[in-house]
């Protein structure tokens, strides 16, 4: 790439960075733009600037080789030196490598590729890796790696002592890390680590070498000095990308949580978001119990069932209790050394934030890592604090809606019972049908919306009977043809009533079809099989079961066993066989709310 092309690319990067930094209010994007601007000026005005950039690794009183030798314990060898303090061979090798040091982009992988290529003159370079340091905790996290990955050469997710030493001392470190066996014999793996810093941004760049002798420290110092700008820019762009990704995730979480109407949906979605944001292995949301006011787990991921069932805390008790009492976030590491609970579920580090808003505290959000030290950072903590507030708002809204829906359903129940009062033999039937229908829907694992529609349909399924109250249904004699015809109209009448209420339109198909037969011989529309909505097939079975086990003016009530036999006999003709099997499982498992006696 020509120098003019490089200048054009850097100017475009600088312009884009300044604009993005202004729009997103990101200091890291502004920093990246600043470095790109400086690089453009250097490339335009000083063609040989790469050769004259002062080293960032040595102190003013020492040359690069001396500084490296002092920090790492690797002494430089005497050689003829030029005016700049480097031997002539080093100058020559560096000049050849300089052309390789302009990365194609400021993406961390691209910058590391150029860094690795440029450092190959100092020894047999195997891999380059970039680390970022958390400003508050000082913890180092791996950003990117490029190169040949092999035993002893691949950087782990946790930094080793060489990288930590470079970060702590602010000077380059070169030292052996391990020895590997090859066909030709043993080979030493060397690691060269150099600190990076600009404003609040800091990290470490490192290169791994393979060879019996240490790589050339003077060359590595010079290469690292000339690569400082793109390496720091790569760190800045990584942080900016991470922050932008978190901001997008939080925005998506706001939209997602605000659209969820069920409280359990809200906490489960919030927990999924929290685990993804923090890249955690486990997580839980603890809410206050209405009874004793203690915190207990309402949703969890990655925790054993016995831990979920047994975990609770009062205000100020344990990690969650402290967070609840202080309403402050908390990061705790080395949990196995602090509590038996940490040993049981394998969590080494935990990050907890309050679920609260301006109206008060609702609970605590926890995420855990099985790594030690944890990879949680200040950014993770801030993001989870925001998510905790979003969750509190969404949960309050969902609870308010649930309370409104509960009041709404209670009102409908009262209406149904008022209609039942005209028929003493039907008293309590709607409540029994509703409870059995709700349990059977759960047994068949309906989706939440379908379950709610089914429960409403169970309350309202006979609302059309008010229009045919004089059809002789309370008489001990058989119905006449006219009376039977009127009776068959009640699902259609109910459907017309429900269709006139927008909030109940989704219930209409279940109510309209609940007297269809599985073989098509019922009434409604003559539908059969899967043409009949599943909710209607469930309601048909529960309605028939409750009717058979209830007193009527023309017969005595059956017991539950006899009613089940009747349902089984008509499975495949009047009733859906799968629903009949489900109600048998439900009743045999101990469901107690049946009109007569349980099995």
C-alpha positions, -999 to 999 in steps of 0.1 A, spaced: 0 0 0 14 34 -10 20 62 16 -7 83 -1 -32 54 3 -23 50 39 -28 87 45 -63 86 28 -73 56 49 -61 72 82 -79 105 73 -111 86 67 -107 66 100 -100 99 119 -131 116 104 -153 86 111 -139 83 146 -144 120 155 -181 119 142 -188 86 160 -172 98 192 -193 130 191 -226 111 184 -221 83 209 -203 105 235 -175 78 236 -141 89 248 -126 57 233 -138 66 198 -124 101 203 -91 86 214 -90 63 183 -97 93 161 -69 113 177 -44 85 171 -55 81 135 -51 119 130 -16 118 144 -7 88 123 -19 105 92 2 136 99 33 115 106 28 94 75 23 125 54 50 148 68 77 124 80 81 94 56 107 79 79 88 86 111 86 49 120 123 49 123 125 79 145 96 73 169 111 72 205 108 40 223 80 37 249 97 9 267 129 24 280 136 50 306 154 83 295 186 71 310 188 37 293 187 24 258 160 0 249 183 -31 251 195 -20 286 160 -14 298 147 -47 286 177 -65 301 171 -49 335 134 -56 337 135 -92 323 169 -103 334 179 -108 297 212 -90 291 219 -74 257 251 -85 239 278 -59 229 276 -49 193 285 -20 170 259 7 175 246 35 154 239 70 165 204 59 177 219 33 201 210 2 180 236 -21 163 237 -17 125 224 -52 119 193 -43 140 188 -11 120 190 -30 88 165 -57 99 142 -31 113 142 -11 80 131 -42 62 103 -49 87 90 -14 88 70 -18 56 51 -47 73 39 -26 102 10 -7 87 -21 -28 96 -49 -31 70 -73 -19 97 -75 -11 134 -93 -43 142 -74 -61 170 -68 -92 149 -55 -72 119 -32 -51 142 -18 -83 159 -12 -98 124 10 -68 115 27 -68 150 35 -105 146 49 -100 111 70 -71 122 84 -89 153 94 -120 133 128 -105 128 135 -107 165 130 -145 166 107 -173 156 74 -155 165 45 -179 171 16 -159 184 7 -123 193 -20 -114 218 -36 -83 232 -50 -78 267 -71 -50 282 -69 -39 318 -101 -30 338 -97 5 352 -112 -2 386 -100 -37 394 -68 -39 374 -79 -72 360 -66 -82 326 -88 -98 299 -79 -113 266 -90 -92 236 -76 -111 206 -49 -135 195 -32 -142 162 -7 -168 151 2 -204 155 -14 -220 185 4 -248 201 14 -263 235 28 -236 258 23 -209 231 -15 -203 232 -25 -176 257 -51 -186 282 -82 -166 292 -63 -156 324 -29 -137 321 3 -153 333 29 -137 356 48 -122 327 18 -102 314 9 -92 349 44 -80 356 45 -59 324 12 -43 334 22 -37 370 57 -23 364 49 -4 332 79 -19 314 86 -46 289 93 -81 301 109 -109 283 111 -143 300 107 -180 292 73 -195 299 77 -232 293 95 -259 274 79 -281 248 92 -314 233 95 -318 196 109 -344 172 142 -325 171 143 -320 208 132 -296 235 123 -260 226 118 -231 249 87 -208 246 96 -172 253 70 -145 260 76 -108 254 50 -85 270 49 -47 267 24 -23 285 1 0 266 -15 31 281 -34 62 269 -55 83 293 -78 58 311 -71 31 286 -45 5 295 -35 -30 285 -7 -53 274 5 -66 240 25 -98 240 43 -121 215 53 -157 220 85 -170 205 100 -205 201 137 -211 203 166 -222 224 179 -186 227 160 -155 237 146 -134 209 163 -101 201 151 -76 227 164 -46 209 144 -54 177 113 -61 198 116 -28 216 119 -9 184 90 -28 167 67 -23 197 75 14 199 65 18 162 34 -3 167 22 15 199 -3 37 180 -22 10 162 -21 -13 193 -36 14 215 -61 23 188 -71 -14 186 -77 -14 224 -98 17 221 -119 3 193 -124 -29 212 -137 -10 242 -159 12 220 -173 -19 202 -179 -36 236 -196 -6 250 -217 -1 219 -227 -38 220 -237 -35 256 -257 -3 249 -275 -21 220 -282 -51 243 -296 -28 270 -318 -10 245 -331 -44 232 -337 -55 268 -358 -23 274 -380 -31 244 -382 -68 252 -390 -64 289 -416 -36 282 -435 -59 259 -438 -88 283 -470 -89 302 -465 -118 326 -442 -113 357 -425 -147 353 -418 -139 317 -402 -106 328 -378 -122 353 -368 -151 330 -361 -127 301 -341 -104 324 -321 -133 337 -312 -145 301 -302 -109 293 -280 -106 324 -262 -139 318 -255 -129 281 -243 -94 291 -219 -106 318 -209 -138 299 -217 -156 331 -221 -194 337 -249 -192 362 -275 -167 373 -305 -162 395 -332 -136 403 -343 -135 440 -375 -117 449 -391 -110 483 -417 -134 495 -451 -120 504 -453 -141 536 -420 -138 555 -403 -110 535 -373 -132 527 -355 -133 494 -359 -166 475 -350 -177 440 -378 -170 414 -357 -178 383 -323 -195 378 -299 -208 352 -271 -232 357 -278 -239 394 -286 -273 409 -323 -278 419 -314 -284 456 -296 -251 457 -326 -233 441 -350 -248 466 -329 -242 497 -315 -208 490 -331 -178 508 -319 -148 526 -332 -120 548 -321 -84 547 -284 -81 553 -278 -119 552 -253 -132 528 -243 -116 495 -279 -111 482 -290 -98 516 -262 -73 517 -270 -60 482 -307 -57 492 -299 -39 524 -274 -15 509 -290 -13 474 -255 -13 460 -239 -37 436 -213 -62 449 -185 -83 432 -173 -112 453 -145 -136 443 -132 -169 456 -166 -180 469 -155 -215 478 -131 -200 502 -159 -180 518 -189 -203 519 -200 -239 516 -227 -227 492 -201 -217 466 -186 -251 468 -219 -268 462 -228 -250 429 -192 -245 417 -194 -207 414 -160 -190 421 -170 -154 416 -204 -136 418 -217 -103 408 -250 -91 424 -270 -59 417 -303 -47 432 -336 -49 413 -349 -15 423 -364 17 409 -377 50 423 -406 31 439 -384 8 459 -366 -26 460 -381 -57 445 -352 -82 447 -316 -90 437 -301 -101 404 -271 -125 406 -247 -138 380 -218 -162 387 -185 -173 370 -168 -206 376 -134 -189 368 -111 -173 393 -103 -145 390 -136 -137 373 -139 -119 340 -164 -95 354 -155 -58 350 -167 -24 360 -185 -23 326 -204 -55 335 -214 -41 368 -227 -8 354 -246 -27 326 -262 -50 352 -272 -21 374 -291 -6 344 -306 -39 337 -317 -42 373 -336 -9 371 -352 -19 338 -363 -52 353 -378 -34 383 -399 -12 361 -410 -40 338 -418 -63 367 -440 -36 384 -459 -30 352 -464 -68 346 -476 -72 382 -500 -43 379 -514 -58 347 -516 -93 363 -536 -77 392 -559 -60 368 -564 -93 349 -570 -111 382 -597 -86 391 -611 -89 356 -613 -127 359 -628 -125 394 -655 -102 379 -662 -128 352 -664 -155 378 -689 -135 398 -710 -131 366 -709 -168 359 -719 -177 394 -748 -152 392 -760 -170 361 -756 -204 378 -778 -193 407 -808 -199 384 -800 -236 384 -793 -251 418 -778 -283 402 -752 -262 383 -740 -242 414 -702 -244 417 -698 -262 384 -680 -234 366 -654 -231 394 -648 -268 393 -645 -268 355 -621 -238 356 -598 -255 381 -598 -288 363 -593 -271 329 -564 -250 341 -547 -281 356 -553 -301 324 -539 -273 303 -507 -273 324 -506 -311 321 -506 -307 283 -479 -280 285 -498 -253 267 -481 -220 259 -487 -193 284 -511 -173 261 -530 -204 252 -533 -214 289 -547 -180 298 -572 -181 269 -583 -216 280 -588 -205 316 -610 -176 305 -629 -199 282 -636 -222 311 -652 -193 330 -673 -181 301 -681 -213 282 -718 -214 292 -725 -177 291 -748 -183 262 -770 -205 284 -786 -173 298 -804 -169 265 -818 -204 266 -826 -207 303 -861 -219 296 -850 -247 273 -860 -273 299 -825 -282 311 -836 -282 347 -865 -307 342 -862 -344 350 -878 -354 317 -860 -358 283 -857 -326 262 -880 -320 234 -867 -315 198 -873 -277 202 -856 -276 236 -826 -295 223 -824 -272 193 -824 -241 216 -798 -258 238 -774 -263 209 -776 -226 201 -758 -215 233 -722 -218 220 -731 -195 190 -748 -171 213 -718 -171 236 -695 -165 206 -715 -135 195 -713 -120 230 -676 -125 233 -669 -112 198 -684 -79 208 -657 -75 235 -623 -69 219 -603 -82 249 -621 -115 247 -620 -123 210 -592 -147 215 -614 -168 237 -643 -171 212 -630 -201 192 -626 -222 223 -661 -214 236 -678 -218 202 -662 -252 195 -663 -268 229 -693 -290 220 -678 -304 188 -671 -341 187 -637 -355 177 -654 -374 148 -674 -344 136 -708 -354 150 -710 -326 176 -725 -291 172 -710 -258 165 -697 -260 130 -693 -297 126 -655 -295 128 -635 -327 136 -601 -338 147 -574 -311 147 -599 -287 130 -612 -282 165 -590 -258 186 -570 -277 212 -585 -255 240 -620 -265 229 -610 -302 229 -597 -298 265 -628 -279 276 -650 -306 261 -634 -333 283 -634 -313 315 -670 -301 309 -682 -336 304 -662 -350 334 -676 -323 358 -711 -329 344 -709 -367 349 -696 -363 385 -723 -337 394 -759 -343 405 -786 -337 379 -824 -338 384 -826 -368 361 -797 -389 375 -772 -393 404 -736 -382 402 -710 -407 390 -678 -412 409 -645 -402 393 -635 -437 382 -668 -443 364 -666 -409 347 -631 -418 334 -643 -451 321 -670 -432 301 -644 -407 287 -622 -436 277 -651 -454 260 -657 -423 239 -621 -414 231 -617 -411 194 -654 -405 187 -666 -377 210 -633 -368 227 -597 -363 217 -578 -395 228 -547 -375 238 -568 -352 260 -585 -382 276 -551 -398 284 -539 -365 299 -569 -362 323 -563 -398 334 -527 -389 342 -537 -358 360 -563 -375 382 -541 -405 389 -513 -382 399 -533 -369 428 -553 -339 415 -578 -335 443 -603 -309 430 -630 -332 416 -666 -330 425 -670 -364 441 -641 -385 453 -606 -387 438 -591 -419 424 
